[in-house]
C-alpha cells in the first residue's frame, strides 16, 4: 500500500541550466573586439574577444546552457567561458533552471554577492535534506522568491509546485522519498539549494536539534530576524538598492523636521534655560559644537600621538572583572571588560578596526585596536581591498577624498546573543550609537573632525579579516582626521 500523500510522478524531462544577462544589462561590442557590459548608466570592460565569440555572446540575452561552453573544447567555448565568468564576477548574470521539453522556467537564480557561481554538489538517494531555519519565501511584486541571509543568491520560484515541494522540507526528507512525490523539483534544484545553504543535509530520523545541526556554534546564537536584518541593512550580501536614494520622493511628502505640537497647555521651559545660560558646562558645550566633518586637511594629517589619545579616551579597557551567573544549579563564570561608553548588559561586544590612509607616524594599512593592551595590531590585507574600503567611505560621505582614518566598528555577535533573545541585534545597534556619540565628543574636544557613516560592506570585511560574516562583522563606521577648517562651527549632522 502506498503511503498517503505520496504519488509516483512521471519521470521529469531533463533540466537545462543556463546563464543569461540580467534584465538591466546589455553588451556592446567595439570595433577592436572589446566587449563592454552596460547597466544603470555604468559600463565595465570585459576584455577583447574574437568576432565569433562576440556573436555568440549575444545569445546570453536569452541564455546559454552552461554545458555548452564548460568543456575544454573549441577556442570559442573557452572565450565564452572566460566572458561568462567575468560577467559573474561583477554580478551581471542570472541563471535559469528549466525543462527542455516545454522550455518553461522552474527557477531563476539571482546572485546576491558579486562573485557567486552556481555549484551542484553530488547528492545520493539516501541523503536527507531539510530547509535552513534562515530560509524564507516572500512575495516580491507578482513573484515568489526564496532566499536566506546565508545564501549567495535568491531563487525566483516560477512553478508553484516547487513552492509546495519545498514546504515538505520543513522536516527532514530523504531524496528517495522526495522522488516518489508528485511535483518532485529535481535533484539539480536540490543541489543548487544545498550549495546556497538554503537546504542542508541532516539525519533522516531527526525531528529535533536542527538548530545546532546547521553550520557552526556561532550560527546557533543567531535568531532568524537578527541575521536577516544584519545582512539586509548592510552592503555586501544582497543586491537591493542601498543608501540615500529617496525612493519615495514624489510619492509621499517628507515628514516635517519637527513634530507638530500636541494639543493642550504647554509649559514653556525657555525661561528656565535662560536663567542658567551663563553657566554652560564643558560637556554641554561639546554637545553644541559637535558636527560632522567630511573634508580633511591631508597637508596636516592626524598624528599617531593624537590617535593614541583618541582611542585611549573612547575605547580602551578601563577595568576587568569576573562574575559567576546564578542560574539555580550554578552557572558559568562570565568575564567583563569595562570601557568609557555604556554597553547593553556590560557585554562590550564592539571592536575597532582602523583603515589608515594618512596618519603622521603610522604606516598606511589596516589595523585592529587591542583595547585591552591599548595597541594597534597590523592585519595583512590586499591593497585593492584597503582601497575599496576607503573609497566606499568616501562615496558614502559624499566627500572629496578618502578619510585620513576610517574606523570600522565590528561586533562579536555571540558575545551579546549568548545572553539576550530577540533583542540581541537591536542592543548591538544601540551600543553602536552610544559609541559613535562618544567618538564625536572626543573628536570635538581634541579639535579633530569626525563623521559617522551609515553603511558598511560585510562581505569585504570578511575577506579582509578571514572571519565569517556571522561571527564578527561591521555594524558601523566613523571617519576621523584633521578637518580642513579647524574650529569651524558649520553644523551638518
C-alpha positions as CSV (number, residue, x, y, z in Angstrom):
1,X,0.0,0.0,0.0
2,X,1.3,3.4,-0.9
3,X,1.8,6.0,1.8
4,X,-0.8,8.7,2.0
5,X,0.0,11.9,0.1
6,X,2.7,10.2,-2.0
7,X,2.3,9.6,-5.7
8,X,4.7,8.2,-8.1
9,X,5.1,11.0,-10.6
10,X,6.1,10.7,-14.2
11,X,9.8,10.9,-14.9
12,X,10.5,14.6,-15.5
13,X,12.2,15.9,-18.6
14,X,15.9,16.6,-18.1
15,X,16.6,20.1,-16.7
16,X,18.7,22.6,-18.6
17,X,20.8,25.1,-16.6
18,X,21.7,28.3,-18.4
19,X,23.4,31.6,-17.8
20,X,21.9,34.8,-19.1
21,X,22.3,38.5,-18.8
22,X,20.5,40.3,-16.0
23,X,17.5,42.2,-17.4
24,X,19.2,45.6,-16.8
25,X,22.4,44.6,-18.7
26,X,23.4,44.9,-22.3
27,X,26.6,44.0,-24.2
28,X,28.3,46.4,-26.6
29,X,31.0,45.1,-29.0
30,X,33.6,47.7,-30.1
31,X,35.4,47.6,-33.4
32,X,38.6,46.5,-31.7
33,X,36.9,43.4,-30.3
34,X,36.4,44.7,-26.8
35,X,33.1,43.7,-25.1
36,X,31.6,46.2,-22.6
37,X,28.7,45.5,-20.3
38,X,26.4,48.5,-19.8
39,X,24.0,48.8,-16.9
40,X,22.4,51.6,-14.8
41,X,24.4,54.3,-16.5
42,X,27.6,52.4,-15.8
43,X,29.9,50.3,-18.0
44,X,32.5,47.6,-17.3
45,X,35.1,46.5,-19.8
46,X,35.3,42.7,-20.1
47,X,38.3,42.3,-22.5
48,X,38.9,41.6,-26.2
49,X,37.3,38.6,-27.9
50,X,37.1,37.1,-31.3
51,X,34.3,38.0,-33.7
52,X,32.8,34.5,-33.3
53,X,32.8,34.8,-29.5
54,X,31.3,38.3,-29.7
55,X,28.5,37.0,-31.9
56,X,27.8,34.0,-29.7
57,X,27.9,36.3,-26.6
58,X,24.7,37.9,-27.8
59,X,22.9,34.6,-27.1
60,X,23.4,35.5,-23.4
61,X,20.3,37.7,-23.8
62,X,18.1,34.6,-23.8
63,X,20.5,32.2,-22.1
64,X,23.4,29.9,-22.9
65,X,23.4,26.4,-21.3
66,X,26.5,26.2,-19.1
67,X,27.2,22.7,-20.5
68,X,27.6,24.2,-24.0
69,X,30.9,26.0,-23.1
70,X,32.2,24.5,-19.9
71,X,34.2,21.8,-21.6
72,X,37.8,22.3,-22.8
73,X,36.9,22.1,-26.4
74,X,36.9,24.7,-29.0
75,X,38.7,28.1,-28.5
76,X,35.4,29.9,-28.9
77,X,34.0,27.8,-25.9
78,X,37.0,28.9,-23.8
79,X,36.4,32.5,-24.7
80,X,32.7,32.3,-23.8
81,X,33.5,30.6,-20.5
82,X,36.0,33.4,-19.7
83,X,33.4,36.1,-20.6
84,X,30.7,34.5,-18.5
85,X,33.0,34.2,-15.5
86,X,33.9,37.9,-15.8
87,X,30.3,38.8,-16.0
88,X,29.5,36.7,-13.0
89,X,32.3,38.4,-11.1
90,X,30.5,41.7,-11.5
91,X,27.1,40.2,-10.6
92,X,25.7,40.8,-14.1
93,X,24.3,37.3,-14.8
94,X,21.3,35.4,-13.6
95,X,20.8,31.6,-14.0
96,X,17.8,29.8,-15.4
97,X,16.9,26.2,-14.5
98,X,14.2,24.9,-16.8
99,X,12.8,21.9,-18.5
100,X,13.8,21.3,-22.1
101,X,10.5,19.7,-23.0
102,X,8.4,22.8,-22.9
103,X,11.1,25.5,-22.2
104,X,9.4,26.7,-19.0
105,X,11.5,28.2,-16.2
106,X,11.4,26.3,-12.9
107,X,13.5,28.9,-11.1
108,X,15.6,31.9,-11.9
109,X,18.6,32.3,-9.7
110,X,19.6,35.9,-9.0
111,X,23.1,36.4,-7.4
112,X,23.3,38.5,-4.3
113,X,27.1,38.6,-4.0
114,X,29.3,39.7,-6.9
115,X,31.4,36.5,-7.2
116,X,28.5,34.0,-6.9
117,X,28.9,31.0,-9.2
118,X,26.4,28.1,-9.0
119,X,27.6,24.7,-7.9
120,X,25.7,21.4,-7.8
121,X,27.2,19.1,-5.1
122,X,26.7,15.4,-5.5
123,X,23.5,14.1,-3.8
124,X,22.5,10.5,-3.3
125,X,19.1,8.9,-2.7
126,X,20.0,8.2,1.0
127,X,20.8,11.8,1.7
128,X,18.3,13.6,4.0
129,X,17.7,17.3,3.4
130,X,15.9,19.9,5.4
131,X,15.2,23.7,5.0
132,X,17.5,26.0,6.8
133,X,15.8,27.9,9.6
134,X,17.1,31.1,8.0
135,X,15.3,30.4,4.7
136,X,12.1,32.1,3.8
137,X,9.7,32.7,0.9
138,X,8.1,36.0,0.3
139,X,6.1,37.9,-2.4
140,X,8.2,40.4,-4.5
141,X,5.8,42.3,-6.7
142,X,4.0,39.5,-8.6
143,X,6.7,36.9,-8.0
144,X,7.5,34.5,-5.2
145,X,11.2,34.4,-4.1
146,X,13.1,32.0,-1.8
147,X,16.1,33.4,0.0
148,X,18.3,33.3,3.1
149,X,20.7,35.7,4.7
150,X,23.3,33.0,4.4
151,X,22.8,32.4,0.6
152,X,24.8,34.0,-2.1
153,X,21.8,34.0,-4.4
154,X,18.0,34.1,-4.2
155,X,15.7,31.8,-6.2
156,X,12.7,33.2,-8.0
157,X,10.1,30.4,-8.0
158,X,8.4,30.2,-11.4
159,X,6.5,26.9,-10.9
160,X,4.0,26.8,-7.9
161,X,4.6,23.1,-7.5
162,X,8.2,23.9,-6.4
163,X,6.9,26.0,-3.5
164,X,4.7,23.1,-2.4
165,X,7.6,20.7,-2.6
166,X,9.8,23.0,-0.5
167,X,7.2,23.2,2.3
168,X,7.6,19.4,2.8
169,X,11.3,20.0,3.5
170,X,10.4,21.8,6.8
171,X,11.1,18.4,8.2
172,X,14.0,16.1,7.1
173,X,13.2,14.1,3.9
174,X,15.3,11.6,2.1
175,X,15.8,12.3,-1.6
176,X,14.4,8.8,-2.4
177,X,11.2,9.8,-0.6
178,X,11.0,13.1,-2.5
179,X,11.4,11.4,-5.8
180,X,8.2,9.5,-5.2
181,X,6.2,12.7,-4.7
182,X,4.2,14.4,-7.4
183,X,6.0,17.6,-8.3
184,X,9.5,16.5,-7.4
185,X,11.6,19.6,-8.2
186,X,14.6,17.6,-9.5
187,X,17.9,16.8,-7.9
188,X,19.5,19.7,-9.8
189,X,17.5,22.3,-7.9
190,X,18.0,20.5,-4.6
191,X,21.8,20.6,-5.2
192,X,21.7,24.3,-6.0
193,X,19.8,25.0,-2.8
194,X,22.3,22.9,-0.8
195,X,25.1,24.9,-2.4
196,X,23.4,28.1,-1.2
197,X,22.8,26.8,2.3
198,X,19.0,27.1,1.9
199,X,18.9,23.4,2.3
200,X,21.3,21.3,4.3
201,X,22.0,17.6,5.0
202,X,20.9,16.1,8.3
203,X,19.9,12.8,9.8
204,X,16.7,11.3,8.2
205,X,15.3,10.3,11.6
206,X,16.0,13.6,13.3
207,X,13.0,15.6,14.3
208,X,14.7,17.9,16.8
209,X,18.0,19.5,17.4
210,X,18.1,21.0,13.9
211,X,19.4,24.3,15.2
212,X,22.8,23.0,16.3
213,X,23.0,20.8,13.3
214,X,23.1,23.7,10.9
215,X,26.5,25.3,10.5
216,X,28.8,26.1,13.4
217,X,28.2,27.1,17.0
218,X,28.2,30.8,16.1
219,X,25.1,30.3,14.0
220,X,23.4,28.7,16.9
221,X,23.5,32.0,18.7
222,X,21.6,33.9,15.9
223,X,17.9,34.4,15.9
224,X,16.4,34.4,12.4
225,X,15.3,38.1,12.4
226,X,18.6,39.3,13.7
227,X,20.7,37.7,11.0
228,X,18.3,38.8,8.3
229,X,18.4,42.4,9.5
230,X,22.1,42.4,9.7
231,X,22.6,41.2,6.1
232,X,19.9,43.2,4.6
233,X,20.7,46.5,6.3
234,X,24.4,46.4,5.3
235,X,26.3,46.2,2.0
236,X,27.9,43.0,0.6
237,X,25.4,40.2,0.8
238,X,22.3,41.4,-1.2
239,X,21.6,43.1,-4.5
240,X,18.9,45.5,-3.3
241,X,19.2,49.3,-3.6
242,X,21.1,50.8,-0.7
243,X,21.6,54.2,0.8
244,X,20.1,57.7,0.4
245,X,18.2,57.1,-2.9
246,X,15.0,59.0,-1.9
247,X,12.8,56.1,-3.1
248,X,9.5,57.8,-2.1
249,X,10.2,61.3,-3.3
250,X,7.2,62.3,-5.5
251,X,5.1,59.6,-3.9
252,X,4.9,60.6,-0.3
253,X,5.6,64.1,1.1
254,X,8.6,64.2,3.5
255,X,7.8,64.4,7.2
256,X,8.5,67.8,8.9
257,X,11.8,68.2,10.7
258,X,9.9,69.0,14.0
259,X,6.8,67.1,15.0
260,X,3.6,69.0,15.2
261,X,2.9,70.1,18.9
262,X,0.4,68.0,20.8
263,X,-2.8,70.0,21.8
264,X,-3.1,71.3,25.3
265,X,-1.5,73.9,27.5
266,X,2.3,74.0,27.2
267,X,4.9,74.6,29.9
268,X,7.5,76.9,28.4
269,X,11.0,75.8,29.5
270,X,12.9,78.6,27.8
271,X,12.7,80.9,30.8
272,X,14.3,78.3,33.0
273,X,17.1,77.6,30.4
274,X,17.8,81.3,30.1
275,X,18.5,81.7,33.8
276,X,21.4,79.3,33.5
277,X,22.7,80.2,30.1
278,X,25.8,81.9,31.6
279,X,26.9,78.6,33.2
280,X,27.0,76.2,30.3
281,X,29.1,73.1,31.3
282,X,32.0,71.9,29.2
283,X,30.0,68.8,28.3
284,X,27.1,70.8,27.1
285,X,29.5,73.0,25.1
286,X,30.9,69.9,23.4
287,X,27.4,68.7,22.6
288,X,26.5,72.0,21.0
289,X,29.8,72.2,19.0
290,X,29.7,68.6,17.7
291,X,29.3,68.4,13.9
292,X,30.2,66.1,11.1
293,X,33.4,66.8,9.1
294,X,33.6,65.3,5.6
295,X,36.6,67.1,4.3
296,X,40.1,66.6,5.8
297,X,43.4,68.5,5.6
298,X,45.8,66.0,4.1
299,X,48.6,68.5,4.4
300,X,48.3,68.3,8.1
301,X,47.1,64.7,8.9
302,X,46.2,63.4,12.3
303,X,49.3,62.2,14.2
304,X,49.9,58.8,15.9
305,X,50.0,60.6,19.3
306,X,46.6,62.1,18.7
307,X,45.2,58.8,17.5
308,X,46.5,57.1,20.7
309,X,44.9,59.8,22.9
310,X,41.6,59.5,20.9
311,X,41.4,55.7,21.3
312,X,42.6,55.8,24.9
313,X,39.7,58.2,25.8
314,X,37.0,56.5,23.9
315,X,37.5,52.7,23.7
316,X,40.3,51.5,26.0
317,X,39.5,48.8,28.6
318,X,39.4,50.6,32.0
319,X,38.9,47.6,34.3
320,X,38.1,43.9,34.2
321,X,36.0,41.7,36.4
322,X,34.6,38.2,36.7
323,X,31.2,37.1,37.9
324,X,29.5,33.7,38.2
325,X,26.0,33.6,36.9
326,X,23.3,32.4,39.4
327,X,21.2,30.1,37.2
328,X,19.8,27.9,40.1
329,X,22.0,24.9,39.6
330,X,25.1,27.0,39.3
331,X,26.3,28.8,36.2
332,X,29.4,29.7,34.2
333,X,31.9,32.4,35.0
334,X,31.5,35.4,32.8
335,X,34.3,38.0,32.3
336,X,33.7,41.7,31.7
337,X,35.9,44.5,30.4
338,X,34.6,48.0,31.2
339,X,35.2,50.8,28.7
340,X,34.4,54.5,28.6
341,X,31.0,54.2,27.0
342,X,28.0,52.2,28.3
343,X,27.1,48.9,26.8
344,X,24.0,46.7,27.0
345,X,24.4,44.1,29.8
346,X,28.0,45.2,30.1
347,X,28.8,42.9,27.1
348,X,31.1,45.4,25.3
349,X,30.9,43.3,22.1
350,X,32.2,46.1,19.8
351,X,35.7,46.0,18.2
352,X,37.5,48.8,16.3
353,X,39.4,48.2,13.0
354,X,41.3,51.1,11.5
355,X,41.9,51.6,7.8
356,X,44.7,54.2,7.8
357,X,45.2,56.3,4.7
358,X,47.2,59.2,6.2
359,X,48.5,59.4,9.7
360,X,51.8,61.0,10.7
361,X,53.9,58.3,12.4
362,X,51.8,55.4,11.3
363,X,52.1,53.4,8.0
364,X,49.2,53.2,5.7
365,X,47.3,49.9,6.3
366,X,44.7,48.0,8.2
367,X,44.8,47.6,11.9
368,X,42.9,46.1,14.8
369,X,42.7,48.1,18.0
370,X,43.6,45.9,21.0
371,X,41.5,47.7,23.6
372,X,42.9,45.6,26.5
373,X,46.6,46.3,25.7
374,X,46.0,49.8,24.1
375,X,47.9,48.8,21.0
376,X,47.4,48.6,17.2
377,X,48.0,45.3,15.5
378,X,48.5,45.3,11.7
379,X,46.4,43.0,9.6
380,X,47.8,42.0,6.2
381,X,45.2,42.8,3.5
382,X,45.4,43.2,-0.2
383,X,45.9,46.7,-1.5
384,X,42.7,46.7,-3.6
385,X,40.7,45.7,-0.5
386,X,42.0,48.6,1.5
387,X,41.3,50.9,-1.4
388,X,37.8,49.6,-1.7
389,X,37.1,50.2,2.0
390,X,38.4,53.8,1.9
391,X,36.7,54.6,-1.4
392,X,33.4,53.2,-0.1
393,X,33.6,55.5,2.9
394,X,34.4,58.5,0.6
395,X,31.4,57.7,-1.5
396,X,29.1,57.2,1.5
397,X,30.1,60.6,3.0
398,X,29.9,62.4,-0.3
399,X,33.4,63.6,0.4
400,X,36.0,65.0,-2.0
401,X,38.6,62.4,-0.8
402,X,39.0,59.4,1.4
403,X,39.1,60.0,5.2
404,X,42.5,60.1,6.9
405,X,41.4,57.2,9.1
406,X,38.3,55.1,8.8
407,X,37.2,53.2,11.9
408,X,35.1,50.2,11.3
409,X,33.0,49.2,14.3
410,X,32.6,45.5,14.3
411,X,30.6,43.3,16.7
412,X,31.4,39.9,18.1
413,X,27.8,38.9,17.8
414,X,27.9,35.9,20.1
415,X,29.1,38.0,23.0
416,X,25.7,39.6,23.3
417,X,23.4,36.9,21.7
418,X,24.7,34.4,24.2
419,X,22.7,36.3,26.9
420,X,19.8,38.1,25.0
421,X,17.0,36.6,23.0
422,X,15.0,38.6,20.4
423,X,16.7,41.9,21.2
424,X,20.4,41.0,20.6
425,X,21.0,42.8,17.4
426,X,18.9,45.8,18.5
427,X,21.1,46.1,21.5
428,X,24.2,46.0,19.3
429,X,22.9,48.9,17.2
430,X,22.1,50.9,20.4
431,X,25.7,50.3,21.6
432,X,27.0,51.5,18.2
433,X,25.0,54.7,18.6
434,X,26.4,55.3,22.0
435,X,30.0,54.6,20.9
436,X,29.6,56.9,17.8
437,X,28.5,59.8,20.0
438,X,31.4,59.1,22.3
439,X,33.8,59.3,19.3
440,X,32.1,62.6,18.1
441,X,32.5,64.1,21.6
442,X,36.2,63.2,21.8
443,X,36.9,64.4,18.3
444,X,35.3,67.7,19.1
445,X,37.2,68.0,22.3
446,X,40.5,67.4,20.5
447,X,39.8,69.8,17.7
448,X,39.6,66.9,15.2
449,X,37.0,66.2,12.5
450,X,34.7,63.2,12.6
451,X,31.8,61.8,10.6
452,X,29.6,58.8,11.2
453,X,28.9,56.6,8.1
454,X,25.7,54.7,7.8
455,X,26.8,51.8,5.6
456,X,29.4,49.1,5.7
457,X,30.3,46.2,3.4
458,X,30.2,43.0,5.5
459,X,31.4,40.8,2.6
460,X,34.5,43.0,2.1
461,X,35.3,42.9,5.8
462,X,35.0,39.1,5.9
463,X,37.5,38.9,3.0
464,X,40.0,41.3,4.7
465,X,39.9,39.6,8.1
466,X,39.1,36.0,7.2
467,X,36.3,36.0,9.7
468,X,32.9,34.5,8.7
469,X,30.3,37.3,8.4
470,X,28.1,35.8,11.1
471,X,30.9,35.5,13.6
472,X,32.2,39.1,13.7
473,X,31.3,41.9,11.3
474,X,30.9,45.6,10.7
475,X,27.9,47.4,12.2
476,X,29.1,51.0,11.9
477,X,31.9,53.2,10.6
478,X,33.4,56.5,11.7
479,X,35.8,58.7,9.8
480,X,38.4,60.6,11.8
481,X,41.1,63.1,10.9
482,X,42.1,66.8,10.9
483,X,39.4,68.9,9.3
484,X,40.1,71.4,6.6
485,X,38.8,74.2,8.8
486,X,39.7,73.5,12.4
487,X,37.4,75.3,14.8
488,X,34.7,75.9,12.2
489,X,31.2,75.9,13.6
490,X,29.5,74.6,10.5
491,X,26.8,72.1,11.5
492,X,25.6,69.4,9.2
493,X,24.6,66.3,11.1
